[in-house]
């Protein structure tokens, strides 16, 4: 199975109506929020809080790109 086959299967999967509904659910939004909060918190701790505003901005931008809150 080549990369084109894998890409095609992934596109088919993501275009399925049931998958779209699941990804647009509140549960998916909650999971993405927890994941983004964790990553942002880790990055903030790693940088000693020196880039808190930038990290929060990046977290918010990512949140707008995924989940149900746009």
C-alpha positions as semicolon CSV with decimal commas, in nm:
position;residue;x (nm);y (nm);z (nm)
1;X;0,000;0,000;0,000
2;X;0,156;0,328;-0,113
3;X;0,123;0,676;0,033
4;X;-0,141;0,763;-0,229
5;X;-0,352;0,467;-0,118
6;X;-0,322;0,568;0,248
7;X;-0,405;0,931;0,165
8;X;-0,709;0,822;-0,036
9;X;-0,835;0,600;0,246
10;X;-0,786;0,882;0,498
11;X;-0,981;1,123;0,276
12;X;-1,264;0,871;0,236
13;X;-1,273;0,822;0,612
14;X;-1,282;1,195;0,688
15;X;-1,553;1,257;0,426
16;X;-1,787;0,998;0,577
17;X;-2,094;1,172;0,725
18;X;-2,078;0,971;1,050
19;X;-1,713;1,068;1,098
20;X;-1,790;1,434;1,027
21;X;-2,070;1,428;1,284
22;X;-1,841;1,269;1,544
23;X;-1,564;1,522;1,482
24;X;-1,811;1,810;1,513
25;X;-1,953;1,682;1,843
26;X;-1,923;1,844;2,184
27;X;-1,730;1,539;2,302
28;X;-1,467;1,596;2,031
29;X;-1,451;1,964;2,129
30;X;-1,395;1,870;2,494
31;X;-1,117;1,626;2,401
32;X;-0,943;1,877;2,174
33;X;-0,966;2,146;2,446
34;X;-0,805;1,915;2,703
35;X;-0,530;1,818;2,461
36;X;-0,458;2,178;2,362
37;X;-0,461;2,290;2,727
38;X;-0,213;2,016;2,814
39;X;0,023;2,099;2,530
40;X;0,003;2,473;2,605
41;X;0,069;2,411;2,974
42;X;0,366;2,190;2,894
43;X;0,512;2,451;2,656
44;X;0,456;2,724;2,914
45;X;0,633;2,523;3,184
46;X;0,914;2,431;2,946
47;X;0,980;2,798;2,864
48;X;0,947;2,913;3,223
49;X;0,644;3,128;3,142
50;X;0,850;3,363;2,922
51;X;0,620;3,314;2,624
52;X;0,283;3,269;2,797
53;X;0,099;3,518;2,577
54;X;0,234;3,370;2,255
55;X;0,160;3,016;2,369
56;X;-0,195;3,111;2,467
57;X;-0,243;3,281;2,130
58;X;-0,120;2,972;1,947
59;X;-0,345;2,753;2,162
60;X;-0,647;2,970;2,080
61;X;-0,564;2,969;1,709
62;X;-0,537;2,590;1,711
63;X;-0,866;2,565;1,900
64;X;-1,033;2,774;1,634
65;X;-0,904;2,539;1,366
66;X;-1,030;2,219;1,531
67;X;-1,346;2,122;1,712
68;X;-1,682;2,295;1,708
69;X;-1,593;2,641;1,836
70;X;-1,496;2,866;1,546
